[in-house]
Amino acid sequence: MKRLFQKIKIAKYAKISKGIEFSHSKDRLIIKADVLNVFKKYEQKNEAAESGGILLGYVYKDRSEIVKVTAPGSFDSFAKNFFIRSKISAQVQINKAWGKSKGTLIYLGEWHTHREKNPTPSIVDKGMIKKSLKETKMEIDFLYLIIVGQNDTYWVGKQTKNKLLKLVRN
């Protein structure tokens, strides 16, 4: 019996090590393993403050991929129930990633933590991602919002001009 449990655990780790996928209709988002490791590091437990940052990745015809995220910085504001990212320091990081990748690694949205097993976006979260999309000057017409909950749970949404679509984990 113990051997069977170990095999299941290894198989599950192998899947996570490649990343996880979320989708809605034709929309597919892959979150790479390195990103999941950052999310795990900042998972909000007990009395910890919220954490967050920006999502960086690639857009392809059939999917988007989040391959890098920023960690909370010294210019960000946060407490137990909110996280406000510094626009200036985030823009510096976006510009650096874009330049280093010769314009292929781009800003794809925002992430932050909630102290919930099944996280959901607040009205403030929904307003923030909608405003971010409206103010962003890019060739894409969407942004992602990822809320990291406790115990490897996530709420993932894709903000378009008209609505915030919830993506489901595959």
N, C-alpha and C positions, 0 to 999 in steps of 0.2 A: 504493500500500500504506500509506503513512504517513497519508493522509487517512482511510482505513477505520479505522485504530487510533484516531485522534482522535475519530471518531464513536462508537465503542464506549465510549471513556473518558467522553465527555460523557453518553451514555445511562446509564451506570452511576452517575455522579455525580448525575444527575437523580433516580434512584431513591433513593439514599441521602439526598439533601437533604430528602425527604419523611419519611424514617424507614424502619425495617425491621419486619417482622412475624414473630412466632413463634407457633406453635400446637400444640395437642394435642387431638385430638377436637374438641369444641365450644369449647374455651378458645382465645381469641385475645388476644395482647398486641402492641401497637404501641409501638415505642420511637422517639420523635421525633428529628429531626436534631440539635437543640440538645443533647440528651442524648448522642448518639453523639459529638459534638464534645468533650464533657467526658471521655467514656471514652477517646477518642483521646489527649487531653492527658495523661492519667495512665497510659497503657499502660505496663506494667512491662517495661523493657528492661535488659539487662546486669545490673548490681548494684543497681539501684534498689529501694527498699523498696516493699512493697505499699501500695496506696492504696484508699480506699473512701468510702462514705457511704450516704445513704438515698435511696430512690426515692419520688418524689411524682407523683401523677397522678390520673386520673379513671377511674371504673368505669361502664360502660354495660351495657345488657342483652346486647349481642352481643360486647363486647370491653372490654379495659382499655387505657389509654394512659399510658405514662410520659412526662411532659412536662418534668420538672425533676428534677435530682439535686443533692445537696450534695457539695461537695468535701471532702477531708480537712481537718480543723481542728487547731488547736494543742493541743486537749485529747485528741486521738486518740493511740493508741499503735500503732506500726508498726515493722516491720523487714523484712528480705528475705523472710521466710516467714510473716508474719502481719500482720493489721490488726485492731485493736480500736477500735471507734467509741465515742466518749464519749456515753453515754446522755443526760446533762444537756444538752449543747449541741445534740444532735440533736432532743430534745424541744422546745427553744426554736424551732428552725427549723420543725418540724412545726406547732407552734401558730401561728407567724407566717404560714405559708402557708395554713393552714386559716382563720384569721381574715381575712386579706386577700382570700381567695376566697369569703368568706361560707359556709364549710363545704363547698365542692365539691372543692378540691384536697386530697387526703388522702395519708397515709403508705401506701405499697404494698409496702415491703420494703427490701432491702439490696443493695448492690453492692460489689464489691471486685475487685482485680486479682490475677492469677496470672502467673508468668513461664513460660507454656506456650503453644504454638501451638494446642493443643486443650485448653482448660481443663476441669477436672472438680472438683466439690466434694469437699473432704476430709471426714472424719468430724466434725471441728470445725465446718466450714461447715454441714453438715447439722444438727448439734445446735443451732447458733446460730439458724438460721432457724426450726426447730421450737419452740425456747424463745421466740423473739420472737413467734411467732404465739400461743402459749399465754398470754403476758403482755400482749399487746396488747388494749386495750379499745376495740374498734371494731365497727361493724355488718357488716363483711365477714368472711368465714370463711376467708381465704387471705392469703398474702403471697408476693411474688416474690423470688427470689434470682438475681442476675445476676453471673456471674464473667467479667471482661474478660480475655481472653487477648491474645497478641501478634498483630499484623497483622490487626486487625479481626475477631477470632474471639471468640465468646461461648458461655458455657454459661448457659442460662436455665431456671429451674425455678419451679414453682408449688407452694408448700407448703400442703397442706390439713390438716385435722385428722389424717387417717390416713396420708398419704404425700406424698412430694416427687415431682411429675410433671415429667419433662423435656419442655420445649417445643422444637420443631424450627423452624429458620428456613425461612420460605417463600420 
